[in-house]
């Protein structure tokens, strides 16, 4: 399988449009895991190209990220995605199942977190900073909207800034 190296910022508009409907955040520690995320940003900090993701405390992905400090992002080139993959990866936990049967893993170039053939735009990252949200610092309207349900009131996010170590399209 070929990989076409890209300048990730040449794809910034496409990436930013794909975040809201969802992209896949992949981790690999105890096992491969992937989850759908709808929050994140591509940018530059400390002179480095980065991608920032947010993961709730309760997620299996967080446990793996905290252990390895590595993640890969996978997204479609044309905006289309498999509804079954997004249903499973968006609602089922890696604590309870092996999600690898739903996709085709492609070995990473730099880190050890695979990309996904079916979602070929791939960004490999290494965590350079992380910080748990301070609920007291969150705007009250946002707090009510995203953290008021019984199952989410104490389940906040940790922000992970990942230095982009490679970016490519799986062909």
N, C-alpha and C positions, 0 to 999 in steps of 0.2 A: 504494500500500500504506500503510495507516494504522499509526501507532505510538502506543500508549497509554503515556504516561509513568507510571512507578511509583515508589513509595518502596521501594527494594531491601530494606530491613529488614522490610517487610510480607511479603516472600517468603523470609525467612531460613530458615525450617524446610524449605521446599520445596527451596531451593538446597542446604542442608547435606545433605539426603537424597540429592540427585542427584550430589554430588561423588564418592562411593565408586564407583558404577557408571560415572561418567564424565561430564564436560562438555567442550565444545569450546573450546579456546584458539585464537583467530584472530589472525594477524599479516598485515601487508601492507607489503612493502618492494620487494624485487625482483619479487615476485608475491604473490598471495593465498596464504596457507597456513593450515591448521588442523590441530590435533592433539588427541587425547583426553588429558585429564588426570584423575587420580583423587586428587590432593592439592591442597589449597587451603583458604583461609579467608576468610570475610567478616568484617569487623570495623571497629574505629575505632582509629586511631593518630594522634598529633599533632593531635587534634581533627578529623580527616578521615575520611570513610567510605572504606574501602579493601577491595580484594580482593587476597590474596597468592597467587601461583602459584609453582611450582617447575619448572624446566626443566633437563634434563641438558645438559652441555657439548656433547655431540655433535649435538644437534638443530638442524635448519634453523631452527626456531622461535626458538632462542636467538640465532642470528646476526641474525635480523630484529629481534627485541626489542632487542638491543644497539644496532642502528643507529637505530631509530625511537623507542623508549621508549613505544610505544603497543600496546595489545591490546584485543580484545573477547572477551567470554565469551558462549557461546550454549548454551542448554539447553532441553530440552522442558518444557512446562508439566505434562504428565501422567505424566512418568517414562518414557515410551516413546521408543524411538530405533530408527533403521534399522540392523540388524545389519551390513549391508554397509558403510555409512558408517563405523560404529565400527570395523569390521575394517580398512578401508583407512586411516582417519585415526589408528588406534591402532598400526598396524604398518608403514605405508609412509612414506617420508621425502619431504619437500618438495624435497630435493636431487634426487630421482629422478623426480618426477612432478608434474603439475598436478592438484590435488585439486578444483579449482573445478567440474569437470564433474559431481560427485556431489551438489552442493547448489545452492541459489539464493541468491546474494548480495543483500543489501539494504544500500544506502549508510548509513553511520554518520551520526549527528546531529552529533557533536562532533569525534571524531577521524576518521581516514581509514581505519580498519579496519572492513570491512563486518560486519554481522550475518548470520545465516542464517535464511531464511524457515522452514525445516523445524524449527528449534530456536528458537522465538520469544522466550523470556525472554533478554533481551540486556543486558549490562553493558559499558559502554565505560570504559576505564581509561587513565590516563597514569602511567608509572612515576615514583615519587618516591624510591625507594630500591631498591638491589640489592646483594646480597652472595653471593659464592660460599661454599659449605659448606666448613668446615674438617674434613676427615676425622678428625683427631685429637680433635675435640670431639664426635663422634657416639658414642653408646652402642654398645658392642662388639656386642651382640646385633642391633641395627638395622643396623650396618655389615655383619655377616655375612649378614643376610637380604637386604639390598638392594644390596650392593656387593661381593659375594664372587665372583661369576661372572667368568670371564675378560673378557667383553665389558663388564662394568660396574665392575670394580675401580678404574679410574681415570676413570670417567665419572660425576662427581658432579653435583649440582644447583646452580643459582644461584637464589636467592630473589628474586622481584620483587614489591615492594609497589606496587600500582597504586591511585592515587587514583581513585575512581569519579567520572567526569565526566558520565555520563548512564546512565539505566536505563529500559527500556521493554519492552513486549510488542509484537511485530510481529503485526498482525492482517490 
